[in-house]
Amino acid sequence: MSTIPVAGKSGRGWALLLVLCGTIFLEGSDVAMLAVAVPTIRADLGLTTGTAAWVMGGYVLGYAGFTLLGGRAADLLGRRRMFLTWLGVFLVFSMLGGFATDGWMLVVARFVTGVAAAFMTPAAMSIITTSYPEGPQRDKALLIFAGVGAGGFSLGLVIGGLLTELGWRWVFFAPMFLAGALLLAALRLLPAEARPEPAPRGYDLAGATSAAAAMLLLAYGIVRLEHRGTGLGLTLGTLAAGLALVAAFILIERRAQAPLVPLGIFRKATMVRADLAALLFLGAFFGFQFIVTLYLQELRGWSSLQTAIALIAMGCDAVLAPTLTPRLVHRFGNSRVIFGGFLLAIVAYGLFLPVEMDWSYAAMFPSLIIAGTAFAFAYGPLTIAATDSVSEEEQGLAGGLLYTCTQFGSAVGISAVTAVYGITAAGADGSPGAVLDAYRSALVVPVVMVLLGAAVSAFGLRGAEPAGQRKSTAPAARDEVSDGVPG
């Protein structure tokens, strides 16, 4: 699989990186905007609680279920082709979501949009990792990419609140227009790549089918954990079936002549630890944000727009990730910065544990700003660690594995805090004090997750050496692309 060469001119390199970052901004803001709009959509269309939950859950299901396949497809079928095709699909189904008149239409639109994100996001990241030589140039590009994605989610909360005031359908139409602009720019800026050679003995259809089915079942089972005792048999059965398919997938890949996922990639300890750390970090981050949102809206009575503006403090990562974090990585190395991010997250979530009924925003602010700073320190360097030791031919797969872990992490984090909250609240009298106690219990989950993540990141993550001392392992033929991201 050949790389996609980036023009040696700095301006064109920056423009291409801007388009790729626009894609991850689109993905992050799309999720955040819908999260703010769901209550309004539910009231307008008369959706049941279950259908409203699946408007959000459908996206997670599609994203988590197909990210692994999407990442490998970029390697095998062409990164440019996958990026452009699925960005177009994202555009079409965002538009269809805006015209939906019933709940099932929204669920279908969100599921397919999630599938589109599962293909285009790893493709975008693998274009970066194969277009910039390994070392400081690639690190800076990845940190900018990760920071823009995080900023998309944070800003999406506010944008979603504003658009919902105009009408919830704009929450679907706005991503459609942004996707259209990105698609037009990408067609012009993204150079043609050599046509990928077919796999030597065909494509691994059995592996692709079993992987997608396993990821779908596991994602569905994790999302169902929110229901706790309701339909517990179905939840456990779904998870068991998903694990059985994972076992079948491993057997298929061991015997396949041209495996979808060469199992040797899991011998890369740095990548595996980075993916696990990312799962725990994202799970804690989204679980914490979810509980804080419930606390502000349901217990304090804040509007969705007020809540979104309050949480914008966590969006400091959009500024810090592309500015401060590259300097820290350059000086101290990935592992130290990642570990520092986990320590900050422990402090942030721990500070919120004693939350009171009448806390002022000033009392909440330290937790929110530290949580955003922790995200800036940890997420981008984890992206670097998850791709640094991987060959060019498997960069799409590495991106797919990373985003699979982040999606499962967010699903696990939200489901776990919801389950703990429900179990604690079930035995209470429903008074505001009892609800507050349930929130406090649920907030323990993010703390535990980042403690585990800190343990993982403290042992074995590569990158203790300053990034400035790392040598590029990329071919000399790619040196020209470094002009795209000035050091």
N, C-alpha and C positions, 0 to 999 in steps of 0.2 A: 504493500500500500504506500503510495508516494505521498509526500507532504504537499500541502497547499502553500506555494511560495508567496510570501508577502513582499510587495514592492519595496525596494531599498529606500525609497523616499520616506522621510519621517512623517510627513503629512498624511500620506496614504496609509501608512502603518497605524497611525493614531486613529484614522477614520474607520479602518476595519475593526480595530479593537473597540471603538465606540459602538459599532453595530453589534458586535458580539456581546458587549456589556449591556446594550439595550435589550437583548433577548433575555438575559437573566433578570434584568430590572422588570421586564414585562411579566415574567413568571412569578417573581416575588410580589409585585404590586397586585397582580390579578388575584392571587390567593387572599391577600390582606383586604382588598376592597370588597370581595364577596363576604368575608367574615363579618364585616361591619353591616353589610346590606341584608343578610339573611333574615333577621327579624322583620324588616319591612317587606321583603318578598313573601314571607310566610303569611303576613297579615293581608297583603294585597291579593294573593292567589288562593287564600284559604287553605294552605297546606297543613297537613298533619305534622305532629312533632317528628315522627319517623321520616317522612318525606323531606322535611326541612334539614334533618340531620344528613340525609343522603345527598342533598345538594352539595354539601361540603365533602362528605365521605366519598362520593363518586369520583371526585378529582383525585383524592389520595389513592383510591383503589386503582385508577388508571395509571397514575404516575408510578406508584410503587410496583405495580404488577408488570410494567413493561420497560422500566429503566434499564435493567440488565440486558434485555434484548436490544433496546435502543442503542446502548453504548456499543455493543458488538456489531450491530448493523452499520454503524458509522465506520468501523474498521473494515468491514467486508464489502459494503455496497457503495462507499464513498461518503466522506464527511460533508462535502458541499451539497451533494444530492439529498442526504438525509436532513441537513439543516434547512434547506430551502423548501423541501416538500412538506415537512412537518410544521414549519412556520406558517405555511399556507393553510394547512389543516387547522392549526390553532386559530387563525384569522376567521375561517369559515364558521367554525363551531362557536366562537365567541359571538359572532353575529347571530347565529341561530338561537343562542341562549338569550340574547336581547329581545328576540321576537317570541319567546316561549309564552304559551298561554296556560300551561298545565305543569304540574310538578314533575311528571315523568319526562317531559321534554327537557326540563332543566337538568334532571339527573343524567340523561343521556348526553346532553351537550357538555356537561362538566366532566363526565367520564372520558369522552373522546378528547376533550381539551387536555385532560391529564395524560392521556396516552401520547398526544402530540408533544407535550412538554417532556415526556419520558424519552422521546427520540431526539428532539432538537437541542435540549440542554447538554447532554453528554457530547453531542456532535460539536456544539459551540466550544465547549471546554477543550475537546481534543484538537480542534483547529488551533487553539492557542498553544497547547502543549507541543504540537508538532510544527508550529510555525516559528517559535522562539527557542533558541538553544537552551538546554538545561543550565541553570545558574541564575545569577541576579536578574537578567533580562526577563526570563520566563517567570521567576518568582514575582517580580513587580507586576507583570501582566496578570498573573493569577490573583494576586492580592487586590488589584483594582477590580477584577472580575467578581471576586467574592464580596468585596465591599459594596459594589453597585447592587448586587443581588440583595444583600442585607438592607441596604438603603431603600430598595424597591419595596420590601415588605413594610419597613417602618413608615415611609412616606405614603404607601398604599392605604394605611389605616386612616390617615387624614384625608387623602384624596377620596377614599371610599365614603367617608362621612359627608364630604361636600357633594359628591355626585348623587348620593342617596337622597339628599335634600332636593335635588333637581328631579329625581326620578330614578328608581333602582335599575331601570334598563340601561342607563348610562354606565353602570358598573360593568356591563358587557360590551357596550359599544366603544368605550374609551380604549380597552385593550385591542379591539378590532382595528381602530384607526392607527394605534401605535404599531401593531403587527404589520399593517399595510405599509407604513413608512419604512419600517426595518426591512421588509421584504424587497421593496424597491431599491433601497440603498445596498442591500446585500447582493442583489443581482448585478449591480454595477461594480461593487468593490471586491467581492469574493472571487479570486482568480479561479479559472478552470483547473481541475486536477486530472492527473492521468487516470484513465479508466481502470478501476480496480480489477485485478485478475481474479477469475472465479476460484473458489476453494478447490484444491486439487482433486477432491473426490466428491464434489457437490457440497451443499449446505446441510448443516445438522438440523433438519426439521424436527426430529424427535426431541432433541435437546431443547430447541427453541420452544416447542409446545409444552414440554414438561416444566421448563423454567417459568414461562409465563403463567401456566396454571398454578404452579406452586406459589409464586409471588402473589397472585390474585387471592388465593385461598388464605394465605397467611395474613395479608393485608386486611381481608374481610374479617377474619377471626379477631385480629387486634382491634379493629374499629368496633366490633361487637362487644368487646370487653367493657365498654362504657355502660352496657345494659345490665351488668352484674348478674343477678340471679335470673333475670328474665331470659328464657331460652338458653340456659347454660349448656344444655346438652348439644344444641346446634353449634354454639360457640366452640366448645371443646372438640366436637366432631370435625368442624372446619379446620381448626388448628392441627388436629391429628392428620387429617387428609393432606394438608399443606406440607407437613413434615415428611409424610410418606412420599409425596411427590419430590421433595428435595432429595431424599434417599434414592429414588428412581432416577432423578436427574444426574446424580453423581455416578451411578452405575452406567448410565447411557454415555456420559462424557468420558469415562474411563475406557470404554470400548469403541467410541466413535473414531473413525479415521480422520475426520476433520471436525473436531469438537467446537461447539459454539463457545464454550469457555474452557480453554486449556487449564486443567486443574493445577498445573505447575505455577500459575500466577499466585496461588494462595501460599506458596512457599516464600513469598516476599513479605517478611515479617513486618517491615516498616509500613507497607501498604495496609496490611491486615489490622495492625494496631491503630493506624490513623483512621481507618474506616470505623472501627469499634469506638474509638474516642469521639468521632464525629457523631455517631449514633447517640451516644450518651449525652453529648453536649447539646445537640439540637433538641433531643427529647426533653431535657431539663429546661431549655430556653423557652420552647413553645408551651410546655406544661405550666411554667411560671407565668408566662404572659396570659395564658388562658384563665388561670385562677384570678389573677389581678383584674382582668377584664370583668369576670363575673362579680368580683367584690365591688368594683366601682359601679357597675350598672345595676346589679340586682339588690345589693345591700345598701349602697350609698345613693342609688337613684340617679346616677349621672346619665346623660344622654350618650348615644353612640359617638357623636361628634366630640363631646367633652372628653370622653374616654380616649378617643383617638389622639386628641391634642395632648392629653396627659402622657400618653405612652410615647409621644414623639421624642422624649428624652432618650429612649432606648435607641433612637435612630442616629445617635452620635457615631455609631460604627460606620455610617456612610461617609463621614468626614475622616475619621481616624484610620480606617482600614487602608485607604490608598495613600495616606500621607505619613502617619506616624509608624504604622506597623512595618512597612518596608524597611525603614531605618533600624527598627529594633531587630528584625530578622537579619539584616545585613551585619549588625554588630554582635548579636548574641546567638544567632542560629534559631532554627525552627523549634526545636524541642523546648528550649527555655522559654520562648515566647508563648508556645502552646500551654505549657505548664502554668505560666503566669496568668494566662487567660482563665484556666480552670480555677486557680486560687481566687481570682477576682470574682468569678461566678459563685463560688462558695460563700464569699463575703456578702455579695449582693443578695442572694436568696436567703441567707441566714439572717440578714438584717430585717427582712420582711416577715419572719416567723412570728414575732410578737405583735402583729398588726392589730390595731384597736378599731372600734366602731367609728370613732370620730377623728381618726388620723387626718392631719392636714396634708396638703400636697407636699409641703416642705419636708414632712416626716417620711413621705414615700420617695422623694426625689433621689436620695443617695442610692437606694436600691436600684432604681431605674437607670440612672446614669452609669453606675458601676456595671450593671448587667450589659448595657450597650457597649461599654469599653471592653468587657470580657469577650463579647462576641467578636469585636474588631481584632483582638489579640489572637483568638483561638481559631476562628473559622478559616481565614485565608491561609495561615500556615499549615493547617490540617489538609487543605486542598493541595498544597505543595507536597507535603509528606506522602499523600496518597498517590501521587503521580511521578515523583522523582525517580524511583527505582524501576520504573516500568519501561519496556522497550517501546519504540515508536509505533510498532504494529499493534500494540495492545493498549494504546492510550485511550481509545474510545471505550474499551472494556473497563479500564481503570476508572474512567469517569462514570460509567454506568454503575459500577460497584459502589462508588462513593455516594452517588445520588440515591441509589437504592437504600443505603444505610441511613442517609439523612431523612428520607421519606418515612422509613420504618421507625426511625427515632422520633420524629415528630408525632407519628400515630401512637407509638407506645407512650410517649410523655403525656399527651392529651388524654388518652384512654386511662392511663394509670391514675392521674390526678382526679379524673372524673369518677373512677371507681372508688377511690379512697374517700372522696367527698361524699359520694352516695352512701357508702357503708356507714360512715360516721353520722351523716344526717338522718339515716333511716331509723336509728334508735333514739332520736331526739324529739323534742316537742315542736319543732318548727319555728321557735322564737328566733328573733334576730341574733341573740346571744348564741344559740345553738348552731345557727348557720355560720356565724363567725368562727366558732370552734371547728366546724367541718372544714372551712377554708384553711385554717391553721394546720389541721391534720394533712390536708392535701398538699400544702406547701412543703411538707417534709420530703415528698417524692423528688422534686427538683434538686434538693440539697443532697439526697442520697445518690442521685444520678451523677452529679458533678463530682462528688467524692470518689465514686468509682472511676469516673473519667480521669480524674487527677492521678489515681493510682496507675491507670493504663498509660497515661502520657509520661509519667515519671520513669517508667521502665521500658526502654527499648526504642522509643521514637528517634529515628535518625535525624541528624541536623544540629547536634550540639555545637558543631563548628560554626563560626560566623559565616554567613552566606557569602560575604565578600571573598572568602578563601576557597570557596567551592569552585571546581573547574568544570567547564562545560564538557559534556560527553557527547554533544551533538556533532554531526558531520560538519566539516568546515564549509561545505556548500551552503549551509544555512546561516552563515555569519551575517549575511546582508540583512536578515530580518531584524537584527537587533536594533536597527535604526527606528523600528516602529515604536519602541518604548525607551526613550532616552533614560540613561541611568542618573 
